[in-house]
């Protein structure tokens, strides 16, 4: 039986500390990018648990697959996105790693921006040529009807997040999500242990599946502790405008002790609105965001949040698409990648 690879094994192989290796594996701050990359490559090479499939999948597919052996097979993976995936977006780092991994397999990632006209007319981008494409990865593509149309193209499709799958909705595609539940549930439990009883939620939970799952985790967390869901503290501003958010927050005659937000940017916008209402964070109201964006660390007060492991998301995306290319008739999969709760100044919980 093969020996299980540990963090210490990787550290010894690279002459690094175990703490440095742990930070790299968990995509934590405080280490250089080249060190992080070196650790992740060694983890894949040595077959470290979550990454073991990457090495085996890649080598197996390249060596045994007619697709990779055939020079005439299409080698483009199309990235469909309806939004600007900026450096602040969690998917930016994920896509960088995803692109570098598929390049080693002779594949390329080509970006296609899905415009509102494309969505309204249910048309593909004019520069998209299906015969050149072996698979599609969709990021920030949350229009359900358009997403359904993409799934009819007779190509492997992977959604990194997707439209909310409620009311019988489904997609004929694989779906990759971060864990949207555990961090929020843990935060509510920790808050209750510290005497906090009143919670609110801010964000359009019908925007995407991740936001919906985060809202369900919020409601479930209160249910577990036998706390009521006070709907006046549910700020669901559907058009995502700061003006709509400000109007709803200004209309409240009192506030919860903690607001849990759909992501970091929603939290930061809400804190700025409340600051104009002479409300202090964390003295008057405390906040939890989601994504662990760069802004969450640069903002004052620093934002408690849930960290997304973008490297693990990238490896999972590679594995999902490669296996779908090779085995197009396997059952569709929904995969969640672990995320971690991080406490900072906006929610100074004593653990």
LUMTOR-674706 format. One record per residue (C-alpha): z, y, x; residue in one letter. Coordinates in steps of 0.25 Angstrom, whole numbers, padded with zeros to 4 digits. Layout:
<pts>
<pt pz="Z" py="Y" px="X" type="A"/>
...
</pts>
This chain:
<pts>
<pt pz="0000" py="0000" px="0000" type="X"/>
<pt pz="-0004" py="0014" px="0005" type="X"/>
<pt pz="0008" py="0023" px="0009" type="X"/>
<pt pz="0010" py="0035" px="0000" type="X"/>
<pt pz="0006" py="0048" px="0007" type="X"/>
<pt pz="0017" py="0058" px="0007" type="X"/>
<pt pz="0018" py="0073" px="0010" type="X"/>
<pt pz="0025" py="0070" px="0023" type="X"/>
<pt pz="0013" py="0061" px="0027" type="X"/>
<pt pz="0004" py="0072" px="0025" type="X"/>
<pt pz="0013" py="0082" px="0032" type="X"/>
<pt pz="0014" py="0072" px="0044" type="X"/>
<pt pz="-0001" py="0070" px="0044" type="X"/>
<pt pz="-0003" py="0085" px="0045" type="X"/>
<pt pz="0009" py="0089" px="0053" type="X"/>
<pt pz="0014" py="0098" px="0042" type="X"/>
<pt pz="0028" py="0099" px="0035" type="X"/>
<pt pz="0029" py="0091" px="0022" type="X"/>
<pt pz="0032" py="0104" px="0015" type="X"/>
<pt pz="0019" py="0110" px="0019" type="X"/>
<pt pz="0012" py="0098" px="0014" type="X"/>
<pt pz="0019" py="0099" px="0001" type="X"/>
<pt pz="0015" py="0113" px="-0001" type="X"/>
<pt pz="0000" py="0110" px="0002" type="X"/>
<pt pz="0000" py="0098" px="-0008" type="X"/>
<pt pz="0007" py="0106" px="-0019" type="X"/>
<pt pz="-0002" py="0119" px="-0016" type="X"/>
<pt pz="0011" py="0127" px="-0013" type="X"/>
<pt pz="0010" py="0141" px="-0006" type="X"/>
<pt pz="0015" py="0143" px="0008" type="X"/>
<pt pz="0005" py="0135" px="0016" type="X"/>
<pt pz="-0009" py="0139" px="0022" type="X"/>
<pt pz="-0022" py="0134" px="0015" type="X"/>
<pt pz="-0027" py="0126" px="0026" type="X"/>
<pt pz="-0014" py="0119" px="0027" type="X"/>
<pt pz="-0014" py="0116" px="0012" type="X"/>
<pt pz="-0028" py="0111" px="0014" type="X"/>
<pt pz="-0025" py="0102" px="0026" type="X"/>
<pt pz="-0013" py="0096" px="0018" type="X"/>
<pt pz="-0021" py="0093" px="0006" type="X"/>
<pt pz="-0033" py="0087" px="0014" type="X"/>
<pt pz="-0023" py="0078" px="0021" type="X"/>
<pt pz="-0016" py="0074" px="0007" type="X"/>
<pt pz="-0030" py="0070" px="0002" type="X"/>
<pt pz="-0033" py="0062" px="0015" type="X"/>
<pt pz="-0020" py="0055" px="0015" type="X"/>
<pt pz="-0020" py="0051" px="0000" type="X"/>
<pt pz="-0008" py="0059" px="-0004" type="X"/>
<pt pz="-0005" py="0056" px="-0019" type="X"/>
<pt pz="-0011" py="0067" px="-0028" type="X"/>
<pt pz="-0023" py="0068" px="-0018" type="X"/>
<pt pz="-0026" py="0054" px="-0015" type="X"/>
<pt pz="-0037" py="0052" px="-0025" type="X"/>
<pt pz="-0045" py="0064" px="-0019" type="X"/>
<pt pz="-0047" py="0056" px="-0006" type="X"/>
<pt pz="-0050" py="0043" px="-0013" type="X"/>
<pt pz="-0058" py="0049" px="-0024" type="X"/>
<pt pz="-0067" py="0057" px="-0015" type="X"/>
<pt pz="-0070" py="0047" px="-0004" type="X"/>
<pt pz="-0072" py="0036" px="-0015" type="X"/>
<pt pz="-0082" py="0044" px="-0023" type="X"/>
<pt pz="-0090" py="0049" px="-0011" type="X"/>
<pt pz="-0091" py="0035" px="-0005" type="X"/>
<pt pz="-0093" py="0027" px="-0017" type="X"/>
<pt pz="-0100" py="0037" px="-0027" type="X"/>
<pt pz="-0115" py="0037" px="-0030" type="X"/>
<pt pz="-0112" py="0052" px="-0035" type="X"/>
<pt pz="-0108" py="0056" px="-0021" type="X"/>
<pt pz="-0117" py="0047" px="-0013" type="X"/>
<pt pz="-0129" py="0052" px="-0021" type="X"/>
<pt pz="-0135" py="0065" px="-0015" type="X"/>
<pt pz="-0142" py="0069" px="-0028" type="X"/>
<pt pz="-0129" py="0069" px="-0036" type="X"/>
<pt pz="-0125" py="0083" px="-0041" type="X"/>
<pt pz="-0114" py="0088" px="-0032" type="X"/>
<pt pz="-0109" py="0101" px="-0039" type="X"/>
<pt pz="-0096" py="0102" px="-0047" type="X"/>
<pt pz="-0097" py="0114" px="-0057" type="X"/>
<pt pz="-0085" py="0123" px="-0059" type="X"/>
<pt pz="-0085" py="0129" px="-0073" type="X"/>
<pt pz="-0076" py="0140" px="-0075" type="X"/>
<pt pz="-0075" py="0151" px="-0085" type="X"/>
<pt pz="-0065" py="0160" px="-0077" type="X"/>
<pt pz="-0064" py="0166" px="-0063" type="X"/>
<pt pz="-0056" py="0156" px="-0055" type="X"/>
<pt pz="-0050" py="0166" px="-0046" type="X"/>
<pt pz="-0041" py="0163" px="-0034" type="X"/>
<pt pz="-0029" py="0165" px="-0043" type="X"/>
<pt pz="-0033" py="0154" px="-0052" type="X"/>
<pt pz="-0027" py="0140" px="-0049" type="X"/>
<pt pz="-0041" py="0134" px="-0050" type="X"/>
<pt pz="-0046" py="0142" px="-0038" type="X"/>
<pt pz="-0039" py="0134" px="-0028" type="X"/>
<pt pz="-0041" py="0121" px="-0035" type="X"/>
<pt pz="-0056" py="0124" px="-0035" type="X"/>
<pt pz="-0056" py="0127" px="-0021" type="X"/>
<pt pz="-0050" py="0114" px="-0017" type="X"/>
<pt pz="-0059" py="0106" px="-0028" type="X"/>
<pt pz="-0071" py="0112" px="-0021" type="X"/>
<pt pz="-0068" py="0109" px="-0007" type="X"/>
<pt pz="-0064" py="0094" px="-0012" type="X"/>
<pt pz="-0078" py="0092" px="-0019" type="X"/>
<pt pz="-0085" py="0098" px="-0007" type="X"/>
<pt pz="-0081" py="0086" px="0001" type="X"/>
<pt pz="-0088" py="0077" px="-0009" type="X"/>
<pt pz="-0101" py="0085" px="-0008" type="X"/>
<pt pz="-0098" py="0092" px="-0021" type="X"/>
<pt pz="-0098" py="0107" px="-0024" type="X"/>
<pt pz="-0091" py="0116" px="-0034" type="X"/>
<pt pz="-0100" py="0126" px="-0041" type="X"/>
<pt pz="-0094" py="0137" px="-0049" type="X"/>
<pt pz="-0099" py="0140" px="-0063" type="X"/>
<pt pz="-0093" py="0152" px="-0071" type="X"/>
<pt pz="-0093" py="0149" px="-0086" type="X"/>
<pt pz="-0095" py="0162" px="-0093" type="X"/>
<pt pz="-0091" py="0166" px="-0107" type="X"/>
<pt pz="-0106" py="0166" px="-0110" type="X"/>
<pt pz="-0107" py="0152" px="-0105" type="X"/>
<pt pz="-0095" py="0148" px="-0114" type="X"/>
<pt pz="-0100" py="0156" px="-0127" type="X"/>
<pt pz="-0114" py="0149" px="-0126" type="X"/>
<pt pz="-0109" py="0136" px="-0121" type="X"/>
<pt pz="-0118" py="0136" px="-0109" type="X"/>
<pt pz="-0117" py="0132" px="-0094" type="X"/>
<pt pz="-0118" py="0142" px="-0083" type="X"/>
<pt pz="-0133" py="0144" px="-0080" type="X"/>
<pt pz="-0131" py="0140" px="-0066" type="X"/>
<pt pz="-0125" py="0127" px="-0069" type="X"/>
<pt pz="-0135" py="0115" px="-0067" type="X"/>
<pt pz="-0129" py="0102" px="-0072" type="X"/>
<pt pz="-0137" py="0093" px="-0064" type="X"/>
<pt pz="-0131" py="0099" px="-0051" type="X"/>
<pt pz="-0117" py="0096" px="-0056" type="X"/>
<pt pz="-0108" py="0084" px="-0055" type="X"/>
<pt pz="-0096" py="0089" px="-0062" type="X"/>
<pt pz="-0089" py="0101" px="-0068" type="X"/>
<pt pz="-0075" py="0107" px="-0066" type="X"/>
<pt pz="-0071" py="0117" px="-0076" type="X"/>
<pt pz="-0060" py="0128" px="-0073" type="X"/>
<pt pz="-0056" py="0139" px="-0082" type="X"/>
<pt pz="-0065" py="0134" px="-0093" type="X"/>
<pt pz="-0057" py="0134" px="-0105" type="X"/>
<pt pz="-0067" py="0136" px="-0117" type="X"/>
<pt pz="-0066" py="0122" px="-0124" type="X"/>
<pt pz="-0080" py="0122" px="-0130" type="X"/>
<pt pz="-0087" py="0126" px="-0117" type="X"/>
<pt pz="-0078" py="0115" px="-0110" type="X"/>
<pt pz="-0083" py="0105" px="-0119" type="X"/>
<pt pz="-0097" py="0108" px="-0117" type="X"/>
<pt pz="-0095" py="0107" px="-0102" type="X"/>
<pt pz="-0090" py="0093" px="-0104" type="X"/>
<pt pz="-0103" py="0089" px="-0111" type="X"/>
<pt pz="-0111" py="0091" px="-0098" type="X"/>
<pt pz="-0111" py="0076" px="-0094" type="X"/>
<pt pz="-0103" py="0080" px="-0081" type="X"/>
<pt pz="-0089" py="0077" px="-0076" type="X"/>
<pt pz="-0081" py="0089" px="-0080" type="X"/>
<pt pz="-0067" py="0093" px="-0075" type="X"/>
<pt pz="-0059" py="0104" px="-0082" type="X"/>
<pt pz="-0048" py="0111" px="-0073" type="X"/>
<pt pz="-0040" py="0115" px="-0085" type="X"/>
<pt pz="-0048" py="0116" px="-0098" type="X"/>
<pt pz="-0047" py="0122" px="-0112" type="X"/>
<pt pz="-0035" py="0118" px="-0120" type="X"/>
<pt pz="-0036" py="0104" px="-0125" type="X"/>
<pt pz="-0029" py="0105" px="-0139" type="X"/>
<pt pz="-0033" py="0101" px="-0153" type="X"/>
<pt pz="-0041" py="0089" px="-0149" type="X"/>
<pt pz="-0049" py="0096" px="-0138" type="X"/>
<pt pz="-0054" py="0088" px="-0126" type="X"/>
<pt pz="-0064" py="0089" px="-0115" type="X"/>
<pt pz="-0073" py="0078" px="-0109" type="X"/>
<pt pz="-0069" py="0081" px="-0095" type="X"/>
<pt pz="-0057" py="0079" px="-0085" type="X"/>
<pt pz="-0047" py="0090" px="-0085" type="X"/>
<pt pz="-0038" py="0094" px="-0074" type="X"/>
<pt pz="-0025" py="0102" px="-0077" type="X"/>
<pt pz="-0013" py="0106" px="-0069" type="X"/>
<pt pz="0001" py="0101" px="-0075" type="X"/>
<pt pz="0004" py="0112" px="-0085" type="X"/>
<pt pz="0017" py="0106" px="-0090" type="X"/>
<pt pz="0027" py="0102" px="-0080" type="X"/>
<pt pz="0029" py="0116" px="-0074" type="X"/>
<pt pz="0031" py="0123" px="-0087" type="X"/>
<pt pz="0040" py="0112" px="-0092" type="X"/>
<pt pz="0049" py="0112" px="-0080" type="X"/>
<pt pz="0050" py="0128" px="-0080" type="X"/>
<pt pz="0055" py="0127" px="-0094" type="X"/>
<pt pz="0065" py="0117" px="-0091" type="X"/>
<pt pz="0070" py="0125" px="-0079" type="X"/>
<pt pz="0071" py="0137" px="-0087" type="X"/>
<pt pz="0079" py="0130" px="-0098" type="X"/>
<pt pz="0088" py="0125" px="-0088" type="X"/>
<pt pz="0090" py="0140" px="-0083" type="X"/>
<pt pz="0094" py="0144" px="-0097" type="X"/>
<pt pz="0080" py="0149" px="-0102" type="X"/>
<pt pz="0077" py="0147" px="-0117" type="X"/>
<pt pz="0065" py="0156" px="-0121" type="X"/>
<pt pz="0051" py="0153" px="-0116" type="X"/>
<pt pz="0037" py="0159" px="-0119" type="X"/>
<pt pz="0023" py="0156" px="-0115" type="X"/>
<pt pz="0012" py="0165" px="-0111" type="X"/>
<pt pz="-0003" py="0161" px="-0111" type="X"/>
<pt pz="-0015" py="0157" px="-0119" type="X"/>
<pt pz="-0012" py="0142" px="-0120" type="X"/>
<pt pz="-0025" py="0140" px="-0127" type="X"/>
<pt pz="-0032" py="0145" px="-0115" type="X"/>
<pt pz="-0033" py="0131" px="-0107" type="X"/>
<pt pz="-0027" py="0118" px="-0107" type="X"/>
<pt pz="-0017" py="0122" px="-0095" type="X"/>
<pt pz="-0012" py="0134" px="-0103" type="X"/>
<pt pz="-0010" py="0125" px="-0115" type="X"/>
<pt pz="-0003" py="0114" px="-0107" type="X"/>
<pt pz="0006" py="0125" px="-0102" type="X"/>
<pt pz="0010" py="0130" px="-0115" type="X"/>
<pt pz="0012" py="0116" px="-0120" type="X"/>
<pt pz="0022" py="0114" px="-0108" type="X"/>
<pt pz="0029" py="0127" px="-0112" type="X"/>
<pt pz="0031" py="0122" px="-0127" type="X"/>
<pt pz="0035" py="0108" px="-0122" type="X"/>
<pt pz="0045" py="0113" px="-0112" type="X"/>
<pt pz="0052" py="0121" px="-0123" type="X"/>
<pt pz="0052" py="0109" px="-0132" type="X"/>
<pt pz="0058" py="0100" px="-0122" type="X"/>
<pt pz="0070" py="0110" px="-0121" type="X"/>
<pt pz="0071" py="0112" px="-0136" type="X"/>
<pt pz="0067" py="0127" px="-0135" type="X"/>
<pt pz="0058" py="0134" px="-0145" type="X"/>
<pt pz="0044" py="0139" px="-0143" type="X"/>
<pt pz="0045" py="0154" px="-0147" type="X"/>
<pt pz="0031" py="0157" px="-0150" type="X"/>
<pt pz="0033" py="0172" px="-0149" type="X"/>
<pt pz="0034" py="0169" px="-0134" type="X"/>
<pt pz="0021" py="0162" px="-0134" type="X"/>
<pt pz="0011" py="0172" px="-0128" type="X"/>
<pt pz="-0003" py="0166" px="-0131" type="X"/>
<pt pz="-0012" py="0177" px="-0128" type="X"/>
<pt pz="-0026" py="0171" px="-0131" type="X"/>
<pt pz="-0035" py="0181" px="-0125" type="X"/>
<pt pz="-0027" py="0181" px="-0111" type="X"/>
<pt pz="-0027" py="0196" px="-0111" type="X"/>
<pt pz="-0015" py="0204" px="-0105" type="X"/>
<pt pz="-0016" py="0213" px="-0117" type="X"/>
<pt pz="-0013" py="0201" px="-0126" type="X"/>
<pt pz="-0002" py="0196" px="-0117" type="X"/>
<pt pz="0004" py="0210" px="-0117" type="X"/>
<pt pz="0004" py="0212" px="-0132" type="X"/>
<pt pz="0011" py="0198" px="-0135" type="X"/>
<pt pz="0021" py="0201" px="-0124" type="X"/>
<pt pz="0024" py="0215" px="-0129" type="X"/>
<pt pz="0026" py="0210" px="-0143" type="X"/>
<pt pz="0038" py="0201" px="-0140" type="X"/>
<pt pz="0051" py="0207" px="-0143" type="X"/>
<pt pz="0058" py="0197" px="-0133" type="X"/>
<pt pz="0053" py="0188" px="-0123" type="X"/>
<pt pz="0056" py="0173" px="-0118" type="X"/>
<pt pz="0064" py="0171" px="-0105" type="X"/>
<pt pz="0052" py="0164" px="-0099" type="X"/>
<pt pz="0037" py="0165" px="-0101" type="X"/>
<pt pz="0029" py="0153" px="-0097" type="X"/>
<pt pz="0014" py="0157" px="-0094" type="X"/>
<pt pz="0001" py="0150" px="-0095" type="X"/>
<pt pz="-0002" py="0154" px="-0080" type="X"/>
<pt pz="0002" py="0164" px="-0070" type="X"/>
<pt pz="-0007" py="0175" px="-0074" type="X"/>
<pt pz="-0002" py="0175" px="-0088" type="X"/>
<pt pz="0012" py="0175" px="-0083" type="X"/>
<pt pz="0009" py="0187" px="-0073" type="X"/>
<pt pz="0002" py="0195" px="-0085" type="X"/>
<pt pz="0014" py="0193" px="-0094" type="X"/>
<pt pz="0024" py="0197" px="-0083" type="X"/>
<pt pz="0016" py="0210" px="-0081" type="X"/>
<pt pz="0016" py="0213" px="-0096" type="X"/>
<pt pz="0031" py="0210" px="-0097" type="X"/>
<pt pz="0033" py="0219" px="-0085" type="X"/>
<pt pz="0026" py="0231" px="-0093" type="X"/>
<pt pz="0036" py="0227" px="-0104" type="X"/>
<pt pz="0048" py="0229" px="-0094" type="X"/>
<pt pz="0051" py="0214" px="-0094" type="X"/>
<pt pz="0055" py="0208" px="-0081" type="X"/>
<pt pz="0051" py="0195" px="-0075" type="X"/>
<pt pz="0059" py="0187" px="-0073" type="X"/>
<pt pz="0071" py="0195" px="-0077" type="X"/>
<pt pz="0067" py="0196" px="-0092" type="X"/>
<pt pz="0056" py="0185" px="-0093" type="X"/>
<pt pz="0053" py="0174" px="-0084" type="X"/>
<pt pz="0039" py="0168" px="-0082" type="X"/>
<pt pz="0032" py="0155" px="-0078" type="X"/>
<pt pz="0017" py="0155" px="-0074" type="X"/>
<pt pz="0007" py="0144" px="-0071" type="X"/>
<pt pz="-0003" py="0142" px="-0059" type="X"/>
<pt pz="0005" py="0147" px="-0047" type="X"/>
<pt pz="-0006" py="0157" px="-0045" type="X"/>
<pt pz="-0006" py="0167" px="-0033" type="X"/>
<pt pz="-0002" py="0178" px="-0042" type="X"/>
<pt pz="0011" py="0170" px="-0047" type="X"/>
<pt pz="0016" py="0171" px="-0033" type="X"/>
<pt pz="0012" py="0185" px="-0030" type="X"/>
<pt pz="0016" py="0191" px="-0043" type="X"/>
<pt pz="0030" py="0198" px="-0045" type="X"/>
<pt pz="0039" py="0191" px="-0049" type="X"/>
<pt pz="0033" py="0178" px="-0043" type="X"/>
<pt pz="0029" py="0169" px="-0055" type="X"/>
<pt pz="0035" py="0155" px="-0058" type="X"/>
<pt pz="0023" py="0146" px="-0061" type="X"/>
<pt pz="0017" py="0132" px="-0060" type="X"/>
<pt pz="0009" py="0129" px="-0048" type="X"/>
<pt pz="-0004" py="0121" px="-0049" type="X"/>
<pt pz="-0008" py="0112" px="-0038" type="X"/>
<pt pz="-0023" py="0117" px="-0036" type="X"/>
<pt pz="-0026" py="0107" px="-0025" type="X"/>
<pt pz="-0021" py="0095" px="-0033" type="X"/>
<pt pz="-0030" py="0101" px="-0045" type="X"/>
<pt pz="-0042" py="0101" px="-0036" type="X"/>
<pt pz="-0040" py="0087" px="-0031" type="X"/>
<pt pz="-0038" py="0082" px="-0045" type="X"/>
<pt pz="-0051" py="0090" px="-0049" type="X"/>
<pt pz="-0059" py="0083" px="-0038" type="X"/>
<pt pz="-0054" py="0069" px="-0042" type="X"/>
<pt pz="-0056" py="0071" px="-0057" type="X"/>
<pt pz="-0071" py="0076" px="-0055" type="X"/>
<pt pz="-0074" py="0066" px="-0045" type="X"/>
<pt pz="-0069" py="0054" px="-0053" type="X"/>
<pt pz="-0076" py="0060" px="-0065" type="X"/>
<pt pz="-0089" py="0061" px="-0058" type="X"/>
<pt pz="-0088" py="0046" px="-0053" type="X"/>
<pt pz="-0082" py="0041" px="-0066" type="X"/>
<pt pz="-0088" py="0050" px="-0078" type="X"/>
<pt pz="-0084" py="0040" px="-0089" type="X"/>
<pt pz="-0069" py="0039" px="-0085" type="X"/>
<pt pz="-0059" py="0045" px="-0095" type="X"/>
<pt pz="-0057" py="0060" px="-0095" type="X"/>
<pt pz="-0044" py="0065" px="-0088" type="X"/>
<pt pz="-0034" py="0076" px="-0089" type="X"/>
<pt pz="-0027" py="0078" px="-0076" type="X"/>
<pt pz="-0014" py="0087" px="-0073" type="X"/>
<pt pz="-0011" py="0091" px="-0059" type="X"/>
<pt pz="0004" py="0094" px="-0056" type="X"/>
<pt pz="0009" py="0108" px="-0056" type="X"/>
<pt pz="0022" py="0114" px="-0051" type="X"/>
<pt pz="0032" py="0124" px="-0056" type="X"/>
<pt pz="0035" py="0136" px="-0047" type="X"/>
<pt pz="0047" py="0145" px="-0050" type="X"/>
<pt pz="0046" py="0160" px="-0045" type="X"/>
<pt pz="0052" py="0173" px="-0049" type="X"/>
<pt pz="0046" py="0174" px="-0063" type="X"/>
<pt pz="0054" py="0162" px="-0067" type="X"/>
<pt pz="0066" py="0160" px="-0057" type="X"/>
<pt pz="0071" py="0147" px="-0062" type="X"/>
<pt pz="0083" py="0141" px="-0055" type="X"/>
<pt pz="0079" py="0126" px="-0054" type="X"/>
</pts>
